[in-house]
Structure formats: C-alpha cells, structure tokens
Amino acid sequence: MVAYAPYLASTSSLSSLYYASSLVPAPSSYATDVCELVTVTVTQYATARPTTNPHGHGGPYFNPYNDIALPYTWPGTPTNGETTCSIPRPTPPYEYGGAAKQAYDAPAWIPKGVNKLVPSLPKGEQNGNSYWGELDCPHLPIGGLPGGPYHSSYPTPSAPYPTSAGHSLYPTASGSASYSGNATKTAHTYSTGTGTGISTPSPGCPKMPDTGVTRTYDLHVAYQTIAPDGVTRNGLTINGQFPGPLVEANWGDWILFKVTNELTDEGTSMHAHGLFQTETPWYDGVPAVQQCPITPNGGTFEQLFRADRYGTSWYHSHYSAQYSGGAHGPMVIYGPKHADYDIDIGPVLIEDWFHADYYTLVNNTMQGRFPPSNNNLINGKMQYPCANTTLPCSPNAGISKFQFEAGKKHLLRLINAGAEGVQKFSIDSHKLTVVALDYIPVEPYETNVVTLNIGQRTDVVVEAVGNPGDAYWMRSQLGTNRCTLNDGISPNAVAAVYYNDADTESVPATESDVTADQLAACKNDDLTLGIPLCKIPIEEPSVTQRLDFEFKSNGTNFLWYINNSSYRGDYNAPILLQAKDSDYDYKPEWNVFDFGSNKTVRLHMVNHGFIGSHPMHLHGHDFHVLAEGFGEWDGTVTNPENSVRRDVQTLQNGIPTTPNPQLGNATVTPSYMVIQFTQDNPGVWPLHCHLAWHVSGGLFLNVLERKDDILKQTFDDDLFELCDKWDAYTAGNPPNQIDSGL
C-alpha cells in the first residue's frame, strides 16, 4: 500500500470522490468552493476474448502474421568475425499501396466505388472500448479540472462539447461527488481564462501550486484482440482500450496509479513520461532500475507522484517493448495558459503499427531481423489495403475523425507513441503554430509540418481557416530516406477533419503541401526555434562526459553499445534499491554513471551508426540542447542565454561517406548532440533511446544522481514488497527476458 502520510498529511480525508475525468459532465453541485482533496477512481476495463493461442505468448489470438517471413533479413547476424554493422538501411520492399493498390482510393485505402468513410468494424473490435478517434470524443476543458487553482473568470465546468446520447464516456466515477466543508484554495497566479480560451499569457516561469488534490486511476494492463487498421492481432490494452484512457490532472495535484497486471506470463510496469518524480524516484516505473516488475495474473502496485509539470505527455509500460504493442495512453496536466486558442481538441496520438505481435517483433529484432512497420495510425485508427494479403483483414475498418469550428483556434496535443517511426504531422491547407515542445511552453512559431520522434510531444494551435461544410485530410507520414523502417505499403496515416455542417461520412479531396525534402529530414526543427518562454541561461558544466554510440557485434548478434557497453537489466536487482542499501557494486552491463556531487552535467553524445536516429530521453529532468551536427563539435552553443529544453531530442543518423558492399569497410561521419542538465533530483535516472528496438538492443544508461541524498529519502514499504513478490514468482517462473528488459 502506498504510504500516503508523507505527502498528504495536511489535506482532508481520502474518502472524497469526484468524477473521473473532464470527459464526464461535472456534477450540478459544483461550485468554486470545492474541497481541497479530490480522489478520482477509474475502474472500468474489458478483458480479452477467451481464445487459445498455440504460440503460447503474447495474447489469446493465434496471429498468423507472427509466422510471416519479413520481406528482408536486416541487418542480419555477424559473419566472418564482423565487428561493426555497415549494411546500408534497406529501401521499402513494396510499392505504395502494394500490388493491389488499384483496388483502393488513396490515401485512406477506401475500396473503389465506396466513396464513404463509414467504418466496417463494430464498436469494440477495432480499438476495444477506446473513445479516441471518435467524431464525438469530447473536447478538453479550457480552464483545467475542478479542484485546481481558481480564477474568477473561469467558467463553471459543464458537459464538454460535443456530446452524443449514445457515446460511452471513459473514465467513469466509482461514486458520486462529495465535498468536505470549509475547504480553502491555494493562491496561485494562473493566467486569466475565459469561455473562449482567449487569455493574457502568464509569466514565463510560474510557480507550481500546492492544490492538495489527489486523482486516482485504476489501470489494468491486459492482452486483448484488436484490429486498429482492420488486421486482427494481439494487443496490450489498458482498461480494455487502445490507446488507453486519458490520465489528467491539474498542475500541482498528486496522481495515484493503481496498476494491475492482467497479463498471464510476463511482468509489467507503468511510467508517467516526462514527470520529474521529485522526492518519489522509486515511482518512475522502470523495472530493473527503480523497481521490480509487477507480477502477472493479477499482481498490483500503487504509485503516488506529483503532477510537477504541465502540458501534454503520455504514460506507458516500460517492461521490454510492451508499449509498442499498445500498453500506453495520453496524459494531460492542465496549467497556466500561455497561448491563444478557443477549443482544446485534446490528445492526437500518432504511431507506426505492426501486424505481428509485440513479442514476435522483439524476438525478430534480437535475432538480427529488424521488422518494418506495416501501417501508421492516428488515435489508434487507419485502414489497410486488404487485397494485399490473404490473411484476416477487414477493409474500410475506420479512420479517426475530428470536428473543427470555422473561425476558431484549436489546440492539438500531438504525441508520438510509436515503436520506431519518425512522424511528419500536417493538416492540408492549414498552418500549425507550435506553442510547446514536450512539457516546455515556447515562443510560438509557424510551420506546415511538425516532426515528432518517439516519445516527443508538440502542442500546436490550428486556426480553422476553412468554411462550414469543408473537409480536410489530417496526415501523419513516416519520415523517408533513413528516418524509418517500413514496408512501403501504408506509411502515411490520415484522419478526416470536418468543419461544422460538413457531411461527416464524406471523403476529403485535399492535397498536402509537405515537400519530399521535409519528409526526408530526419531531425527536429532547428535549435533556433522552440525557444522556451521560461528563460534559464546555461551554466558552465561541472563535468563533461562523452558518450559514443555504436552498433556492433557481441559475437552472436548486433547490439547497441554506449562507450563499449550494451545495457541489460536485472529485474530482480533494481539499481535504486541497491543504492538505498549503499551497495554500489553494479554489473558493467547496467551502464551506471555516477557524476558525484557535480552540479551540472554536460553529455556529448556521438552516434557512429547510420541505421537509425536516436530519440534520446532523460528521466527525472529536462535538459538543455546545446548543439547538434556532424563530425567534431567545435564547442559552439546555440542560444546559450535561453537554449531549447525538452526531455526527448533526436540524435541524428551518422552519414555513410564511402559505402562499400564489403561488410565492415564503410566509413561514417558521426553525428553529435550535446545536452546539459542540473543534478537537482536524487535518484537513478535512465537516459535512453526511445526507439523500441534500440532500447531492446541495449541503447540505455543510468545516471546515479546524488547517492548520499538517496540514503536520506524514505522509501515506501510497498516497493520492497513488490520485489519480494517478484522474487517469489520468478523462483518458479524464470522470465523469458529476450532483450535488455526495457
């Protein structure tokens, strides 16, 4: 059980209940004087269909796509004493639309003659109980959730627009609202909000409020048969949904995850991406680093942590590559409003998709057969040209749909929740104004396409410049050249954007203005863009560490190495728990870096490989991005007075300079990226590539931060109890850990 007392001693009783989400209408009794403590309980979830899977792992459905040979074997396994893999990344093996493309109308692969966007799959079969991508999915509140810092100009929350009598909203509350008396609100300088969302931007560096609010989410991780693009496969769902339900809170709230592992033969975990976990590093959710996995067949674990950032993010399993199979969902933390918009559309999750199950994909990866993606999704939906396969596939399965209101400004919260693909997001004939990168509000800049690598988020404001009755394509296209690995048939996801009074079954006829060069740029926007509103100048580093990334042989397979060491975790020996016991005898393959008492750490990362970029993510921190480029860094820092800051940034591919068909003989001009962070958060914090196959292959290190201060922290007992349960389980059921574990 989570030890609540250290965090909530000054708040009221935990018995107070409130509605689960802004997606549920607020009770009529809501008033400005709500109680300090609000507990949200989310319990609804669906279990998988009871079928038998002779494969014996990964879900209930016997997925024939697991047994299909990949269109190429790449990169293969080492031969003839080969040490470094220099095989050029393969081009897509199939043409756009596949051999049967003439039977469909691109870009949504609508069967010829249909000319309507009417989903063929019944509710539940495509994405479980998920509401994402539904036309009537409610918008998010402009002023945040009840129970947050209050300003007199905030409207009383009401049922979000639009609503539908037949639409099942998730999450649902486990009880009615009740309030304790004489509650007080913490004073906070929030920006002025109005019903239209127009506001005066708040100061660049606001202070986090102490709301005294706890919001609780029951999250059940389970196998479930889903068909996001019409192709049936085993997915990992959260509460019966892919993508999972919205986790939302106000800045300064506490969030309580009650995670239940309904999987039958593997552990799991849950990570709230991008939150600092200050004073709760043991609830960061990374097995083998801060905790043991949650045992299968009903094992539970509770994680209580602060909503210490505000903006857009996501939560996901950090066990093996489970998130690539669907174990993830959006997370929104409402805070000071720093941009002008009228409607908060909410999360737009974009991700590459595969027809084989996640475990098969990881197994292939670890045996030198990197899998190309088969499709691309927006909010868990897309269609597939089914005539390209004789295996189970439902044409015209359904795409996501969005409603725009002419003349209004719309906030879209973009999230790349994929496994491998760099995404290029756009809306035909509309400009995108970027207002936040990850959790960092930035000076707005305009573009026609936004690049998001795995784990990155970008908030954009889109002005609805069309007319009532119009329809447009929203697109998320996988980056070309050496950005992504896909089979070529369906790399471009689309969704329909309908203006008020439009026929919501009509097929948009608009064209994209995104250029081939923009699609091939395998990098984030230039470091002169995305300048934070909150200015934090760069200090001189106390210590600098060079990190060389290489893709090379361990004698049997190709793995990723950092300074000649490939990561592999031990689920039964979390690094943080060893640090708590003053045991620093870490195995070399745990890649632990201890920077001692140094205040600021500068990391000079060098990528010697040219088979994929690396979306580098640091837990527990934002980092300054000082420089990026190719060859040797000359020491120049971009915008040192106020550099780009975020928690994921793309380290580009190296450039092959003398391609040679002989293995091991090509030369590479390496890429580099230089980041810097402050050691102000005691714990053990992963720094890793967020590309699923790369982290499975060992591209992962751990920062042991201020170990003396870790000794002063009071860990919750349930952390040790979780390891006792995992030790007992694995004594009779050794985990089949085929990758790094993360």
Residue pairs with C-beta under 8 A, 6 or more apart in sequence:
1 302
1 718
2 256
2 302
2 303
2 304
2 716
2 718
3 716
3 717
3 718
4 14
4 304
6 714
7 254
7 304
7 306
8 14
8 37
8 212
8 214
8 254
10 212
11 36
11 37
11 212
11 214
12 35
12 36
12 37
12 180
12 183
12 212
13 37
13 180
14 37
14 39
14 214
15 39
15 178
16 35
16 37
16 38
16 39
16 178
16 179
16 180
17 38
17 39
17 40
17 41
17 173
17 174
17 175
17 176
17 177
17 178
18 34
18 38
18 39
18 40
18 146
18 147
18 173
18 177
19 25
19 26
19 27
19 40
19 173
19 177
20 40
20 41
20 42
20 171
20 172
20 173
20 174
21 40
21 42
21 169
21 170
21 171
21 245
21 246
21 248
22 138
22 140
22 141
22 145
22 157
22 160
22 248
23 131
23 137
23 138
23 160
23 169
23 170
23 171
23 246
24 169
24 171
24 172
24 173
25 158
25 159
25 160
26 146
26 156
26 157
26 158
26 159
27 176
27 177
29 177
29 179
30 146
30 156
30 157
30 177
31 156
32 150
33 183
34 146
34 147
34 179
34 183
35 147
35 179
35 180
35 181
35 183
36 147
36 180
36 183
36 184
36 185
36 211
36 212
36 213
37 180
37 212
37 213
37 214
38 146
38 147
38 213
38 214
38 215
39 214
39 215
39 216
39 256
40 171
40 173
40 215
40 216
40 217
41 173
41 174
41 175
41 216
41 217
41 218
42 170
42 171
42 172
42 174
42 216
42 217
42 218
42 219
42 239
42 245
43 172
43 174
43 218
44 129
44 170
44 171
44 172
44 239
44 240
45 129
45 218
45 220
45 222
45 237
45 238
45 239
45 240
45 241
46 124
46 128
46 129
46 222
46 224
46 237
46 239
46 240
46 241
47 222
47 224
47 240
47 262
48 59
48 60
48 222
48 223
48 224
48 225
49 60
49 61
49 224
49 225
50 60
51 60
51 61
51 62
51 225
52 60
52 62
53 59
53 60
53 61
53 62
53 63
53 234
54 62
55 62
55 63
55 66
55 357
56 265
57 265
57 266
57 359
57 736
58 66
58 223
58 234
58 325
58 357
58 358
58 359
58 360
59 223
59 224
59 225
59 234
59 235
59 236
59 357
60 223
60 224
60 225
60 234
61 225
61 232
61 233
61 234
63 232
63 233
63 234
63 355
63 356
63 357
63 360
64 391
64 392
65 231
65 233
65 355
65 356
65 357
65 391
66 356
66 357
66 360
68 355
68 356
68 391
70 364
70 369
70 371
70 372
71 93
71 94
71 372
71 487
72 90
72 93
73 368
73 369
74 87
74 89
74 90
74 368
74 369
74 370
75 85
75 87
75 368
75 370
75 551
75 558
75 611
76 87
76 368
76 369
77 367
77 368
77 556
77 557
77 558
78 85
78 553
78 555
78 556
78 557
78 558
79 663
80 663
82 553
82 663
82 664
83 552
83 553
83 664
84 550
84 551
84 552
84 553
84 664
85 551
85 552
85 553
85 558
85 609
85 611
85 663
86 610
86 656
86 660
86 663
86 664
86 665
86 666
86 668
87 611
87 663
88 610
88 656
88 659
88 666
89 482
89 485
89 610
89 611
89 612
90 485
91 488
92 372
92 486
92 487
92 488
92 491
93 372
93 487
93 488
94 388
94 487
94 488
94 489
95 101
95 488
95 489
96 106
96 488
96 489
96 490
96 491
97 104
97 106
97 109
97 385
97 489
97 490
98 385
98 387
98 388
98 489
99 388
100 385
100 387
100 388
101 385
102 112
103 111
103 112
103 385
103 387
104 110
104 111
104 112
104 385
104 387
104 395
105 111
105 112
105 114
105 115
105 507
107 473
107 475
107 492
107 494
108 117
108 382
108 383
108 399
108 494
108 507
109 383
109 384
109 385
109 395
109 396
109 490
110 116
110 117
110 383
110 396
110 507
111 395
111 396
114 396
115 507
116 505
116 506
116 507
117 398
117 399
117 401
117 496
117 504
117 505
117 506
117 507
118 396
118 505
119 126
119 396
119 397
119 398
119 399
120 230
120 394
120 395
120 396
120 397
120 398
121 227
121 230
121 394
121 397
121 398
125 226
125 227
126 226
126 227
126 228
126 230
126 380
126 381
126 397
126 398
127 133
127 226
127 228
127 241
127 242
127 243
127 380
127 381
128 224
128 226
128 235
128 237
128 240
128 241
128 242
129 168
129 170
129 239
129 240
129 241
130 170
130 241
130 242
130 243
130 244
130 245
130 380
131 137
131 167
131 168
131 169
131 170
131 241
132 241
132 243
132 330
132 347
132 349
132 379
132 380
132 381
132 400
133 378
133 379
133 380
133 381
133 398
133 399
133 400
133 401
133 495
134 167
134 400
134 401
135 401
135 402
135 403
135 498
135 504
136 162
136 163
136 164
136 167
137 167
137 346
138 159
138 160
138 161
138 162
138 163
138 169
138 346
139 160
139 161
139 162
139 343
139 344
139 345
139 346
140 160
140 248
140 332
140 344
140 345
140 346
141 157
141 160
141 334
141 344
142 155
142 193
142 194
142 195
142 196
142 197
142 337
142 344
143 151
143 154
143 155
143 157
143 193
143 334
144 154
144 250
144 334
144 335
145 157
145 215
145 248
145 249
145 250
145 334
146 157
147 211
147 213
147 250
147 253
148 209
148 211
148 213
148 250
148 251
148 252
148 253
148 334
149 185
149 186
149 187
149 188
149 190
149 209
149 211
149 250
149 252
150 185
151 190
151 192
151 193
153 192
153 193
153 194
154 193
155 194
155 195
162 403
170 239
170 241
170 245
171 217
171 239
171 245
171 246
186 209
186 210
186 211
186 212
186 252
188 206
188 207
188 209
188 252
189 202
189 203
189 206
189 207
189 336
190 202
190 206
190 336
190 337
191 199
191 200
191 201
191 202
191 336
191 337
191 338
192 199
192 200
193 199
193 337
196 342
197 337
197 340
197 341
197 342
197 343
197 344
197 409
197 411
198 340
198 342
199 337
199 340
201 337
201 338
201 339
201 533
202 336
202 337
202 338
203 336
204 441
204 532
204 533
204 534
204 535
205 534
205 535
206 335
206 336
208 251
208 252
208 308
209 250
209 251
209 252
210 252
211 250
211 251
211 252
211 253
213 249
213 250
213 252
213 253
213 254
214 253
214 254
214 255
214 256
214 304
215 248
215 249
215 253
215 254
215 255
215 256
216 255
216 256
216 258
217 245
217 247
217 255
217 256
217 257
217 258
218 239
218 258
218 260
219 238
219 239
219 244
219 257
219 258
219 259
219 260
219 270
219 315
220 238
220 239
220 240
220 259
220 260
220 262
221 236
221 237
221 238
221 259
221 260
221 261
221 262
221 263
221 268
221 270
221 317
221 322
221 327
222 236
222 237
222 238
222 240
222 262
222 263
223 234
223 235
223 236
223 237
223 262
223 263
223 264
224 234
224 235
224 236
224 237
224 240
224 242
225 232
225 233
225 234
225 235
226 232
226 233
226 234
226 235
226 237
226 242
226 326
227 233
227 394
227 397
228 235
228 242
228 353
228 375
228 377
228 380
228 381
228 382
228 397
229 353
229 374
229 375
229 377
229 381
229 382
229 383
229 384
229 397
229 490
230 383
230 384
230 386
230 393
230 394
230 395
230 396
230 397
231 355
231 374
231 375
231 384
231 386
231 389
231 391
231 392
231 393
231 394
232 392
232 393
233 354
233 355
233 356
233 357
234 325
234 357
235 242
235 325
235 326
236 242
236 263
236 317
236 322
236 325
236 326
236 327
236 358
237 244
237 326
237 327
238 244
238 245
238 326
238 327
238 328
238 329
239 245
241 329
242 326
242 380
243 326
243 328
243 329
243 330
243 349
243 379
243 380
243 417
244 315
244 327
244 328
244 329
244 330
245 329
246 329
246 330
246 331
246 332
246 346
246 347
247 255
247 272
247 315
247 329
247 330
247 331
247 332
248 331
248 332
248 333
248 334
249 255
249 307
249 333
249 334
250 307
250 333
250 334
250 335
251 307
251 308
251 309
251 310
251 333
251 334
251 335
251 336
252 306
252 307
252 308
253 306
253 307
253 333
254 304
254 305
254 306
254 307
255 272
255 304
255 305
255 306
255 307
256 302
256 303
256 304
257 270
257 272
257 283
257 302
257 303
257 304
257 305
257 315
258 300
258 302
259 268
259 269
259 270
259 294
259 300
259 301
259 302
259 303
260 294
260 298
260 299
260 300
261 267
261 268
261 294
261 295
261 296
261 297
261 298
261 299
261 300
262 296
262 297
262 298
263 296
263 297
264 296
264 297
265 296
265 733
266 296
266 319
266 320
266 322
266 735
266 736
267 287
267 292
267 293
267 294
267 295
267 296
267 299
267 319
267 571
267 726
267 735
268 293
268 294
268 296
268 317
268 319
268 322
268 327
269 285
269 286
269 287
269 291
269 293
269 294
269 301
269 317
269 318
269 319
270 285
270 303
270 315
270 316
270 317
270 318
271 284
271 285
271 286
271 315
271 316
271 317
271 318
272 284
272 285
272 303
272 305
272 313
272 315
272 331
273 313
273 314
273 315
273 316
273 331
273 455
273 617
273 647
274 309
274 313
274 438
274 439
274 457
274 647
275 305
275 306
275 307
275 308
275 309
275 313
276 306
276 308
276 309
276 620
276 621
276 681
277 283
277 284
277 305
277 306
277 308
277 619
277 620
277 681
277 683
278 306
278 308
278 620
278 681
279 306
279 713
280 303
280 304
280 305
280 306
281 290
281 576
281 620
281 681
281 682
281 683
281 684
281 685
281 710
281 713
282 290
282 291
282 576
282 683
282 715
282 716
282 719
283 290
283 291
283 303
283 304
283 305
284 290
284 619
284 620
284 683
284 685
285 291
285 303
285 318
286 318
286 619
286 686
286 742
287 293
287 318
287 319
287 569
287 571
287 574
287 741
287 742
288 569
288 570
288 571
288 573
288 574
288 575
288 741
288 742
289 569
289 574
289 575
289 576
289 684
289 686
289 702
289 742
290 574
290 575
290 576
290 577
290 683
290 684
291 301
291 574
291 576
291 577
291 719
291 722
291 723
292 571
292 572
292 574
292 722
292 723
292 725
292 726
292 727
293 319
293 571
293 726
293 735
294 300
294 301
294 722
294 726
295 725
295 726
295 729
296 729
299 725
299 729
301 718
301 722
302 718
307 333
309 333
309 439
310 333
310 334
310 335
310 336
310 439
311 332
311 333
311 335
311 436
311 438
311 439
311 440
311 441
311 457
311 459
312 330
312 331
312 332
312 347
312 413
312 414
312 415
312 436
312 439
312 457
312 459
313 330
313 331
313 332
313 333
313 415
313 438
313 439
313 457
314 328
314 329
314 330
314 331
314 347
314 349
314 415
314 417
314 457
315 328
315 329
315 331
316 322
316 323
316 327
316 328
316 329
316 417
317 323
317 327
317 328
318 742
319 741
319 742
320 358
320 359
320 362
320 696
320 737
320 738
320 739
320 741
320 742
321 358
321 361
321 362
321 419
321 692
321 693
321 695
321 696
321 739
322 358
323 417
323 419
323 692
324 354
324 358
324 361
324 418
324 419
324 692
325 357
325 358
325 359
326 358
328 417
330 346
330 347
330 349
330 413
330 415
332 346
332 347
332 413
333 439
338 435
338 436
338 441
338 533
339 411
339 433
339 435
339 436
339 441
339 444
339 459
339 461
340 409
340 461
341 409
341 410
341 411
341 461
342 405
342 408
342 409
342 410
343 405
343 408
343 409
343 410
343 411
344 410
344 411
344 413
345 402
345 410
345 411
345 412
345 413
346 413
347 379
347 413
347 415
348 378
348 379
348 412
348 413
348 414
348 415
348 425
349 377
349 378
349 379
349 380
349 415
349 417
350 376
350 377
350 378
350 414
350 415
350 416
350 417
350 418
350 423
350 425
350 452
350 476
350 493
351 376
351 377
351 416
351 417
351 418
351 419
351 421
351 423
352 373
352 375
352 376
352 377
352 418
352 419
352 420
352 421
352 478
352 484
352 486
353 373
353 374
353 375
353 376
353 377
353 382
353 418
354 361
354 371
354 373
354 374
354 375
354 419
355 374
355 375
356 364
356 371
361 371
361 419
361 693
362 692
362 693
362 696
362 738
362 739
363 738
364 370
364 371
365 371
365 693
365 696
365 697
365 739
366 557
366 696
366 697
366 738
366 739
367 557
368 557
368 558
370 485
370 693
371 485
371 693
372 485
372 486
372 487
372 488
373 418
373 419
373 420
373 421
373 478
373 484
373 485
373 486
373 487
373 491
374 384
374 486
374 487
374 489
374 490
375 382
375 384
375 489
375 490
375 493
376 382
376 421
376 423
376 476
376 477
376 478
376 486
376 490
376 491
376 492
376 493
377 493
378 399
378 400
378 474
378 476
378 493
378 494
378 495
379 400
379 495
380 400
381 397
381 398
381 399
381 400
381 495
382 397
382 399
382 490
382 493
382 494
383 395
383 396
383 397
383 398
383 399
384 393
384 395
384 397
384 489
384 490
385 395
385 489
385 490
386 393
386 394
386 395
387 395
388 489
399 494
399 495
399 496
400 474
400 495
400 496
401 495
401 496
401 497
401 498
401 504
402 474
402 495
402 496
402 497
402 498
403 497
403 498
403 499
403 500
403 504
404 410
404 462
404 464
404 466
404 497
404 498
404 499
404 500
405 464
405 499
405 500
406 464
406 466
406 467
406 468
406 470
406 499
406 500
407 464
408 463
408 464
409 461
409 462
409 463
409 464
410 461
410 462
410 463
410 464
411 435
411 459
411 460
411 461
412 459
412 460
412 461
412 462
413 457
413 459
414 425
414 450
414 452
414 457
414 458
414 459
414 460
415 452
415 456
415 457
416 422
416 423
416 452
416 453
416 454
416 455
416 456
416 457
417 454
418 454
419 454
419 691
419 692
419 693
420 454
420 484
420 485
420 612
420 691
420 692
420 693
421 454
421 478
421 479
421 483
421 484
421 485
421 486
421 491
422 451
422 452
422 453
422 454
422 478
422 479
422 483
422 484
422 522
422 613
422 650
423 451
423 452
423 453
423 476
423 477
423 478
423 479
424 449
424 450
424 451
424 475
424 476
424 477
424 478
424 479
424 514
424 518
424 519
425 432
425 449
425 450
425 451
425 452
425 458
425 474
425 475
425 476
426 432
426 448
426 449
426 450
426 474
426 475
426 476
426 477
426 512
426 513
426 514
427 462
427 472
427 473
427 474
427 475
427 497
428 472
428 473
428 474
428 475
428 508
428 510
428 511
428 512
428 513
429 465
429 466
429 472
429 510
429 513
430 462
430 463
430 464
430 465
430 466
430 472
431 446
431 447
431 448
431 462
431 463
432 446
432 447
432 448
432 449
432 450
432 460
432 461
432 462
433 444
433 445
433 446
433 460
433 461
433 462
433 463
434 442
434 444
434 445
434 446
434 447
434 450
434 458
434 459
434 460
434 525
434 529
434 530
435 441
435 442
435 444
435 459
435 460
435 461
436 442
436 457
436 458
436 459
437 456
437 457
437 458
437 530
437 644
437 646
438 456
438 457
438 622
438 646
438 647
438 648
439 457
439 622
439 646
439 647
440 530
440 532
440 534
440 622
440 645
440 646
441 532
441 533
441 534
442 530
442 531
442 532
442 533
443 530
443 531
443 532
443 533
444 461
445 525
445 529
445 530
447 525
448 513
448 514
448 518
449 514
449 518
450 458
450 460
451 479
451 521
451 523
451 524
451 525
451 650
452 458
453 524
453 613
453 615
453 648
453 650
453 690
454 615
454 648
454 690
454 691
454 692
455 615
455 617
455 647
455 648
455 690
456 524
456 615
456 646
456 648
456 650
464 499
466 472
466 499
467 499
468 499
468 500
468 501
468 502
469 499
469 500
469 501
469 502
469 503
470 498
470 499
470 502
471 496
471 497
471 498
471 499
471 502
471 503
471 506
471 507
471 508
471 509
471 510
472 496
472 497
472 508
472 510
473 494
473 495
473 496
473 497
473 508
473 510
473 512
474 494
474 495
474 496
474 497
475 492
475 493
475 494
475 512
475 514
476 492
476 493
477 491
477 492
477 493
477 514
477 519
478 484
478 486
478 491
478 492
479 519
479 520
479 521
479 522
480 516
480 519
480 520
481 519
481 520
481 522
482 522
482 610
482 611
482 612
482 613
482 653
483 519
483 520
483 522
483 613
484 491
485 612
496 504
496 506
496 507
496 508
497 508
498 504
498 506
522 613
522 650
522 652
522 653
523 613
523 628
523 650
523 652
524 649
524 650
527 625
527 627
527 628
527 638
527 639
527 643
527 644
528 638
528 639
529 644
530 644
530 646
531 639
531 642
531 644
532 642
532 644
532 645
535 641
535 642
536 624
536 642
536 645
537 640
537 641
537 642
538 624
538 626
538 637
538 640
538 641
538 643
538 676
539 599
539 600
539 678
540 600
541 600
541 601
541 602
541 676
542 595
542 598
542 599
542 600
542 601
543 595
543 596
543 598
543 600
543 601
543 602
544 601
544 602
544 603
544 604
545 593
545 595
545 601
545 602
545 603
545 604
546 563
546 604
546 606
547 562
547 563
547 603
547 604
547 605
547 606
547 701
548 562
548 563
548 564
548 606
548 608
549 560
549 561
549 562
549 605
549 606
549 607
549 608
549 609
549 614
549 651
549 699
550 560
550 561
550 564
550 608
550 609
551 558
551 559
551 560
551 561
551 608
551 609
551 611
552 558
552 559
552 561
553 559
554 566
558 697
559 566
559 697
559 698
560 566
560 609
560 689
560 694
560 697
560 698
560 699
561 698
562 591
562 698
562 699
562 700
562 701
565 588
565 589
565 591
566 589
566 697
566 698
566 740
567 589
567 590
567 591
567 688
567 698
567 699
567 700
567 701
567 740
567 742
568 589
568 590
568 698
568 740
568 741
569 590
569 700
569 740
569 741
569 742
570 587
570 590
570 741
571 726
571 730
571 735
571 737
571 741
572 723
572 726
572 727
572 730
574 723
575 586
575 590
575 592
575 684
575 702
575 704
576 683
576 684
576 710
577 715
577 719
577 720
577 723
578 584
578 585
578 586
579 684
579 704
579 707
579 710
579 711
580 710
580 711
580 713
580 715
582 711
584 594
584 704
584 707
586 592
590 702
591 700
591 701
591 702
592 684
592 701
592 702
592 704
593 701
593 702
593 703
593 704
594 704
594 707
595 601
595 679
595 703
595 704
595 705
597 706
598 679
599 678
599 679
600 676
600 677
600 678
600 679
601 676
601 677
601 678
601 679
601 703
602 626
602 674
602 675
602 676
603 674
603 675
603 676
603 677
603 687
604 633
604 672
604 674
605 616
605 651
605 672
605 673
605 674
605 675
606 670
606 671
606 672
607 613
607 614
607 651
607 652
607 653
607 654
607 670
607 671
607 672
607 673
608 654
608 668
608 670
609 653
609 654
609 668
610 653
610 654
610 655
610 656
610 668
611 653
612 653
612 691
612 694
613 650
613 651
613 652
613 653
613 691
614 650
614 651
614 689
614 691
614 694
614 699
615 648
615 649
615 650
615 651
615 689
615 690
615 691
616 648
616 649
616 650
616 651
616 673
616 675
616 687
616 688
616 689
616 690
617 647
617 648
617 686
617 687
617 688
617 689
617 690
618 647
618 675
618 677
618 685
618 686
618 687
618 703
619 647
619 685
619 686
619 687
620 681
620 683
620 685
620 705
621 647
621 677
621 678
621 681
621 685
622 645
622 646
622 647
622 677
623 645
623 646
623 647
623 649
623 675
623 676
623 677
624 643
624 644
624 645
624 675
624 676
624 677
625 638
625 643
625 644
625 645
625 646
625 649
625 673
625 674
625 675
626 637
626 638
626 640
626 643
626 674
626 675
626 676
627 633
627 636
627 637
627 638
627 672
627 673
627 674
628 649
628 651
628 652
628 671
628 672
628 673
628 674
629 671
629 672
630 652
630 654
630 655
630 669
630 670
630 671
630 672
631 669
631 670
631 672
632 672
633 672
633 674
637 643
637 674
638 644
648 690
649 673
649 675
650 673
651 671
651 672
651 673
651 689
652 671
652 673
653 671
654 668
654 669
654 670
654 671
655 668
655 669
655 671
656 666
656 667
656 668
657 666
657 667
657 668
657 669
658 666
658 667
659 666
660 666
679 705
679 706
681 705
681 706
682 705
682 706
682 707
682 709
682 710
682 713
683 705
683 710
684 702
684 703
684 704
684 705
684 710
685 702
685 703
685 705
686 700
686 701
686 702
686 703
686 742
687 700
687 701
687 702
687 703
688 695
688 699
688 700
688 701
688 742
689 695
689 699
689 700
691 699
695 740
695 742
696 739
696 740
696 742
697 739
697 740
698 740
700 740
700 742
